[in-house]
Amino acid sequence: MRREHIQSLFERRRAASGRHDSARLARLHSESRRLESPAGGASGVGWPAIERVYEAWFTELPGFMVARDELLVQVDRAIEVFTIAGKATGGIDGLSPTHTPFQLPMINLCTLNDEGHIVHERRADDFTGLLLQISLLEAEPA
């Protein structure tokens, strides 16, 4: 797949994320492929499961904004480095919302197929840091 096609895929993804369009985001993945999002223990195989992973993010952290720092492309792989920021107004894992601002740096590692779909995505983020920022976890003094 050409670099321009991969960049276009990630621009469509960014636009769909800005609209909180879980269905469109899921369809950017290959139908039977896997998304791994360790934050909150979410992962999924196939469009319905992947859509639920996106929905969980939008429900638990509604109104977040995405700022991309970098998109690295190499043949059939892409690494997206970005930060999401907002206020914790949705509640995480059934806990009450804290309405506290947060910034969560993230990295998505994606493998793509020739048809322009994500066939595997693994997310890496500092979920513990997020919980500390939004006062759902307290750190012990060093």
C-alpha positions as CSV (number, residue, x, y, z in Angstrom):
1,M,0.0,0.0,0.0
2,R,1.3,3.5,-0.8
3,R,2.2,6.0,1.8
4,E,-0.5,8.4,0.6
5,H,-3.2,5.8,1.0
6,I,-2.1,5.0,4.6
7,Q,-2.0,8.7,5.4
8,S,-5.5,9.1,3.9
9,L,-6.8,6.2,6.0
10,F,-5.5,7.8,9.2
11,E,-7.0,11.2,8.2
12,R,-10.4,9.4,7.8
13,R,-9.9,7.8,11.1
14,R,-9.1,11.1,12.8
15,A,-12.2,12.7,11.2
16,A,-14.4,9.8,12.4
17,S,-12.9,10.0,15.9
18,G,-13.7,13.7,16.0
19,R,-17.4,12.9,15.2
20,H,-17.3,9.9,17.7
21,D,-18.4,7.7,14.8
22,S,-17.8,4.2,16.2
23,A,-19.3,2.4,13.3
24,R,-17.1,4.3,10.8
25,L,-14.0,3.7,12.9
26,A,-14.8,0.0,13.1
27,R,-15.1,-0.2,9.3
28,L,-11.6,1.1,8.9
29,H,-10.5,-2.3,10.3
30,S,-10.7,-5.5,8.3
31,E,-13.9,-7.3,9.1
32,S,-12.5,-10.2,11.1
33,R,-9.4,-8.6,12.6
34,R,-8.3,-7.7,16.1
35,L,-8.0,-4.4,18.0
36,E,-6.2,-4.6,21.4
37,S,-6.8,-1.7,23.7
38,P,-5.4,-2.7,27.1
39,A,-6.7,0.4,28.9
40,G,-9.7,-0.8,30.7
41,G,-9.1,-4.3,29.4
42,A,-10.9,-3.7,26.1
43,S,-10.2,-5.6,22.9
44,G,-12.2,-7.0,20.1
45,V,-12.3,-9.2,17.0
46,G,-14.7,-8.2,14.2
47,W,-16.6,-5.1,13.5
48,P,-19.3,-5.3,16.3
49,A,-16.6,-6.0,18.9
50,I,-14.3,-3.3,17.6
51,E,-17.2,-0.8,17.5
52,R,-17.9,-1.6,21.2
53,V,-14.2,-0.8,22.0
54,Y,-14.6,2.7,20.4
55,E,-18.0,3.2,22.0
56,A,-16.5,2.5,25.4
57,W,-13.8,5.2,24.9
58,F,-16.5,7.8,23.7
59,T,-18.8,6.9,26.7
60,E,-16.1,7.0,29.4
61,L,-14.2,10.0,28.0
62,P,-16.8,12.0,26.1
63,G,-15.7,15.2,24.4
64,F,-12.0,14.3,24.2
65,M,-9.9,15.9,21.5
66,V,-7.1,14.2,19.6
67,A,-3.8,15.9,18.8
68,R,-1.5,13.8,16.6
69,D,2.2,14.3,17.2
70,E,3.4,11.9,14.5
71,L,2.4,9.3,12.0
72,L,5.2,6.9,10.9
73,V,4.6,4.7,7.9
74,Q,6.7,1.7,6.7
75,V,5.3,-0.5,4.0
76,D,2.3,-2.2,5.7
77,R,2.7,-0.8,9.1
78,A,1.9,2.5,10.8
79,I,2.7,4.0,14.2
80,E,0.5,6.8,15.3
81,V,1.7,8.9,18.2
82,F,-0.9,11.2,19.7
83,T,-2.4,12.7,22.8
84,I,-6.1,12.7,23.8
85,A,-7.2,15.5,26.2
86,G,-10.5,16.5,27.8
87,K,-12.4,16.2,31.1
88,A,-13.4,13.0,32.8
89,T,-17.1,13.5,32.5
90,G,-18.3,10.0,31.6
91,G,-17.0,7.8,34.4
92,I,-14.5,5.0,33.8
93,D,-15.3,1.3,34.5
94,G,-18.6,2.3,36.3
95,L,-16.9,4.8,38.6
96,S,-18.4,8.2,39.0
97,P,-17.1,11.0,36.7
98,T,-14.6,13.4,38.4
99,H,-14.9,16.2,35.8
100,T,-11.1,16.5,36.1
101,P,-9.0,17.5,33.0
102,F,-6.6,14.9,31.6
103,Q,-4.0,14.4,28.9
104,L,-3.3,10.9,27.8
105,P,-0.3,10.2,25.5
106,M,-1.0,7.2,23.3
107,I,0.7,5.1,20.6
108,N,-1.2,2.9,18.2
109,L,0.7,0.2,16.3
110,C,-1.1,-0.9,13.2
111,T,-0.7,-3.5,10.5
112,L,-2.5,-2.8,7.2
113,N,-3.6,-4.9,4.3
114,D,-3.5,-4.1,0.6
115,E,-7.2,-3.1,0.6
116,G,-6.5,-0.2,2.9
117,H,-7.9,-1.7,6.2
118,I,-6.3,-2.1,9.6
119,V,-5.8,-5.8,10.2
120,H,-4.3,-5.5,13.6
121,E,-4.0,-2.6,16.1
122,R,-2.3,-2.6,19.4
123,R,-2.7,0.5,21.6
124,A,-0.2,1.6,24.3
125,D,-1.0,4.2,26.8
126,D,-0.5,5.2,30.4
127,F,-3.9,4.2,31.8
128,T,-2.6,4.3,35.4
129,G,-1.4,7.9,34.8
130,L,-4.9,8.7,33.5
131,L,-6.5,7.3,36.6
132,L,-4.0,9.4,38.7
133,Q,-4.8,12.6,36.7
134,I,-8.6,12.2,37.1
135,S,-8.4,11.4,40.8
136,L,-9.6,7.8,40.6
137,L,-6.3,6.5,41.9
138,E,-4.0,8.0,44.5
139,A,-0.2,7.7,44.5
140,E,1.7,7.0,47.6
141,P,4.3,9.7,48.5
142,A,7.8,8.7,47.4
